[in-house]
């Protein structure tokens, strides 16, 4: 039996395990923006009609992400749908994936018959045996970031081997200058984007794959019709168009991320962060995760290396609660 992959947001499980009511938790386990985009009212037609690919959604996504044009964008039901389908469309080979990164990639490639090996993201040159590579950038959960020149060099190397570079930019919206979406007209380069994190719209289950039209056509055939619902298209389109909200939110997240880093730093943790989450690797990580959970603060624990990821609190009272919970937890370690 395939082992269930653990993700953040499993709050009902935490409530059962610790005997704390669901509504009493402070959930910092996902890295999703707690200040979600204020979605305008959904028009009745979005509920009544089948989703229409001619509604301009792909064009709006291309403008927002910086792709060449809409032919290089395929809307999908969140990145997850593409993660499952893409390995089946690529030539079988050896796939390099970081040891600690988003956990859905390795099983998806293994199920499709690929060999998965550990990718050292600090390497200058890719090992000769790697055919395809997956890079989550910035990485979830370690917050590592590779610059565009390194990624484009890796893409050129893999392209010469007949391979593909997949870059998951789920957390890139807060740092748009670091995206390589503008290069996705190149064969063998795939970028996955998701409005779920930065816009706080994870429940919409909408995402975009940016790549060459040839690959997107094959992926479209594999996924079938109506992958993104009408209400989701309406919500995400509004978010894509709201440049003022995006600019203001990037400033706010930068400020709040610095606050979270400083808070964790007062307890002498070495902190790695993106604007949406902070990550600490520490031998006491399991005890810290448990001590916080007993106080109704839910974080994401990783066993190897022992580490904890923190999302951002949403309100002043939540910040106060986290500060108090951390102080108490540290007295118990």
C-alpha positions in Angstrom: 0.0 0.0 0.0 1.3 3.5 -0.9 2.0 5.5 2.2 -0.1 8.6 2.7 1.8 11.8 2.1 1.5 14.2 5.0 0.7 17.9 4.4 0.0 20.9 6.5 -3.6 21.9 7.2 -4.6 18.5 8.7 -6.2 20.3 11.6 -9.0 17.7 12.2 -6.3 15.1 12.9 -4.6 17.5 15.3 -7.9 18.1 17.1 -8.5 14.4 17.5 -4.9 13.7 18.6 -4.7 16.4 21.3 -8.3 16.6 22.3 -8.6 20.3 21.5 -11.7 21.5 19.6 -11.1 22.3 16.0 -12.1 26.0 16.3 -9.7 26.5 19.2 -6.5 26.0 17.2 -4.0 28.5 15.8 -3.1 26.8 12.5 0.3 27.8 11.2 1.0 24.6 9.4 0.4 25.5 5.8 2.3 28.6 4.7 -0.8 30.0 3.1 -1.3 33.7 3.3 -3.6 34.3 6.3 -4.7 37.6 4.7 -6.5 36.1 1.7 -7.6 38.1 -1.3 -11.0 39.6 -0.8 -12.9 37.8 -3.6 -15.7 39.8 -5.1 -19.2 38.3 -5.3 -19.5 35.4 -7.7 -21.9 36.1 -10.5 -24.7 33.6 -11.0 -23.5 32.5 -14.4 -20.2 31.2 -12.9 -22.3 28.6 -11.0 -24.8 27.8 -13.8 -22.5 27.5 -16.8 -19.8 25.1 -17.6 -16.3 26.8 -17.4 -15.5 28.4 -20.7 -11.8 28.3 -21.9 -12.6 31.4 -24.0 -13.2 33.6 -21.0 -9.8 35.2 -21.0 -8.5 33.4 -17.9 -5.4 32.0 -19.5 -4.6 35.5 -21.0 -4.9 37.1 -17.6 -2.6 34.4 -16.1 -0.1 34.9 -18.8 0.1 38.7 -18.1 0.3 38.2 -14.4 3.0 35.5 -14.5 4.9 37.1 -17.4 4.6 34.2 -19.9 5.0 35.0 -23.5 1.3 34.6 -24.3 -1.8 32.4 -23.4 -0.6 29.6 -25.6 2.1 28.9 -22.9 -0.4 28.7 -20.0 -2.7 25.8 -19.1 -5.1 26.4 -16.1 -5.4 23.2 -14.0 -7.1 22.2 -10.8 -4.2 23.2 -8.6 -0.6 22.2 -9.0 -1.5 18.7 -7.7 -3.3 17.7 -10.9 -0.2 18.5 -13.0 2.2 16.9 -10.6 0.3 13.6 -11.0 0.0 13.8 -14.8 3.3 15.3 -16.0 5.5 12.3 -15.2 3.4 10.2 -17.5 4.1 12.5 -20.4 7.9 12.6 -20.0 10.3 10.0 -21.4 11.3 7.5 -18.7 14.5 8.4 -17.0 16.3 9.4 -13.8 14.7 12.3 -12.0 16.6 14.5 -9.6 14.6 15.8 -6.6 15.8 17.5 -3.4 15.9 15.3 -0.3 13.5 17.6 1.6 11.0 19.3 -0.6 7.3 19.1 -1.5 6.5 15.5 -1.0 4.2 14.7 -3.9 6.8 14.8 -6.7 8.9 11.7 -5.9 5.9 9.3 -5.6 4.3 10.7 -8.8 7.5 10.0 -10.8 8.0 6.6 -9.2 4.4 5.6 -10.1 5.1 6.6 -13.7 8.1 4.3 -13.9 10.9 6.9 -13.4 13.9 6.3 -11.2 14.1 9.0 -8.5 17.4 10.1 -7.1 18.5 12.9 -4.7 19.3 16.2 -6.2 21.9 18.3 -4.5 20.6 21.8 -5.2 24.0 23.3 -4.3 25.8 21.6 -7.1 27.2 23.6 -10.0 26.7 21.0 -12.7 24.0 18.4 -12.8 25.2 14.7 -12.5 25.4 12.9 -15.8 22.8 10.4 -15.0 19.9 12.8 -14.4 17.4 13.1 -17.2 14.8 15.3 -15.6 14.9 17.5 -12.5 12.3 19.0 -10.2 13.1 22.2 -8.2 10.7 23.9 -5.8 11.8 27.5 -5.8 11.8 28.9 -3.2 11.9 25.4 -1.6 9.2 24.2 0.7 10.0 23.9 3.5 13.7 24.9 3.7 13.3 28.3 1.9 16.3 27.7 -0.2 16.3 29.7 -3.4 18.2 29.1 -6.7 18.8 32.1 -9.0 17.5 32.2 -12.5 20.9 31.8 -14.1 21.5 28.5 -12.4 18.1 27.1 -13.3 18.4 28.2 -16.9 21.9 26.5 -17.1 20.3 23.3 -15.7 17.6 23.5 -18.2 20.1 23.9 -21.1 21.9 20.8 -19.8 18.8 18.7 -19.4 17.5 19.9 -22.8 20.6 18.5 -24.5 19.9 15.2 -22.9 16.3 15.2 -24.1 15.1 15.9 -20.6 12.9 18.4 -18.7 13.3 20.9 -15.9 10.2 21.4 -13.7 10.3 24.4 -11.5 7.5 24.7 -8.8 7.0 28.4 -8.0 4.1 28.0 -5.6 5.7 30.4 -3.2 7.2 32.8 -5.8 4.4 35.4 -6.0 5.8 37.4 -3.0 9.1 37.6 -4.9 8.1 37.9 -8.6 11.5 39.1 -9.8 12.9 35.7 -9.0 10.5 33.8 -11.3 11.6 32.2 -14.6 8.1 32.1 -16.0 9.1 34.4 -18.8 11.4 31.7 -20.2 8.7 28.9 -20.5 8.5 29.2 -24.3 11.6 27.1 -24.3 11.1 23.4 -24.9 11.8 21.2 -21.8 11.1 23.9 -19.3 7.9 23.7 -17.1 6.9 26.2 -14.4 4.0 25.4 -12.0 2.3 28.3 -10.4 -0.5 28.4 -7.8 -2.6 31.3 -6.5 -3.4 29.3 -3.4 -0.4 30.5 -1.3 0.2 34.2 -2.0 -3.5 35.1 -2.6 -4.7 32.7 0.1 -7.0 31.0 -2.3 -6.0 27.3 -1.7 -9.6 26.2 -1.5 -10.2 27.4 -5.1 -8.0 24.5 -6.3 -6.8 26.5 -9.2 -3.3 26.7 -10.7 -1.4 27.1 -13.9 1.2 25.2 -15.9 3.5 27.3 -18.0 5.4 25.5 -20.8 5.6 25.0 -24.5 2.3 24.6 -26.4 3.3 21.1 -27.4 3.6 19.8 -23.9 0.5 21.8 -22.7 -1.6 20.2 -25.4 -0.6 16.7 -24.3 -1.3 17.7 -20.6 -4.6 19.2 -21.5 -5.6 15.9 -23.2 -4.5 13.9 -20.2 -6.4 16.1 -17.7 -9.6 16.5 -19.7 -12.2 19.3 -19.9 -13.2 21.8 -17.2 -10.3 21.5 -14.9 -10.9 24.8 -13.2 -14.4 25.7 -12.0 -16.3 28.8 -13.0 -16.3 30.3 -9.5 -12.5 29.6 -9.1 -11.8 31.3 -12.5 -13.8 34.3 -11.3 -12.0 34.6 -8.0 -8.5 34.1 -9.4 -9.1 36.4 -12.3 -10.0 39.2 -9.9 -6.8 38.5 -7.9 -4.6 38.5 -11.0 -5.9 41.9 -12.0 -5.6 43.7 -8.7 -2.0 45.1 -8.9 -2.6 47.5 -6.0 -3.5 44.7 -3.6 -0.5 42.6 -4.8 1.9 45.4 -4.1 0.5 46.2 -0.7 0.4 42.5 0.3 4.0 42.0 -0.7 5.1 44.8 1.5 2.9 43.5 4.4 4.2 39.9 4.1 7.8 41.1 4.0 7.2 43.0 7.3 5.4 40.1 9.0 8.0 37.6 7.8 10.7 39.7 9.4 8.6 39.7 12.6 8.4 35.9 12.6 12.1 35.5 12.0 12.9 37.9 14.9 10.5 36.1 17.2 12.1 32.7 16.5 15.5 34.3 16.7 14.9 35.4 20.3 14.8 31.7 21.2 18.2 31.2 19.5 16.9 29.3 16.5 18.7 29.6 13.2 15.8 30.6 10.9 15.4 30.2 7.1 12.4 32.0 5.6 10.3 33.2 2.7 7.7 35.9 3.0 5.1 33.3 3.8 6.8 30.9 6.2 9.8 30.3 8.4 11.7 27.0 8.9 14.0 25.9 11.7 16.1 22.7 11.8 16.8 21.7 15.4 17.3 18.4 17.3 14.5 19.5 19.6 12.0 20.0 16.7 9.7 17.1 17.6 9.5 18.2 21.2 8.8 21.8 20.1 6.1 20.8 17.7 4.4 18.7 20.4 4.8 21.4 23.1 3.1 23.9 20.8 0.4 21.5 19.8 -0.6 20.9 23.5 -1.3 24.6 23.6 -3.4 24.5 20.4 -0.7 25.9 18.0 -0.4 23.7 15.0 2.9 23.7 13.0 4.4 21.4 10.4 7.0 18.9 11.7 9.5 17.2 9.4 11.5 14.2 10.7 14.6 14.3 8.5 16.2 16.6 9.2 14.3 17.3 12.4 12.6 20.6 11.7 9.5 22.7 12.1 7.8 25.1 9.6 5.8 28.1 10.8 3.3 30.0 8.8 2.2 33.6 9.6 -0.3 34.5 12.3 -3.2 36.6 10.9 -4.0 39.0 13.8 -2.4 40.8 16.7 -4.1 38.3 19.1 -2.7 35.4 17.2 0.8 36.9 17.3 0.5 37.3 21.1 -0.7 33.7 21.4 2.2 32.4 19.4 4.7 34.4 21.4 3.3 33.1 24.7 3.1 29.5 23.4 6.7 29.6 22.2 7.9 31.0 25.5 6.1 28.3 27.4 7.2 25.6 25.0 10.9 26.6 25.4 10.7 26.2 29.2 9.7 22.5 28.7 12.4 21.5 26.2 
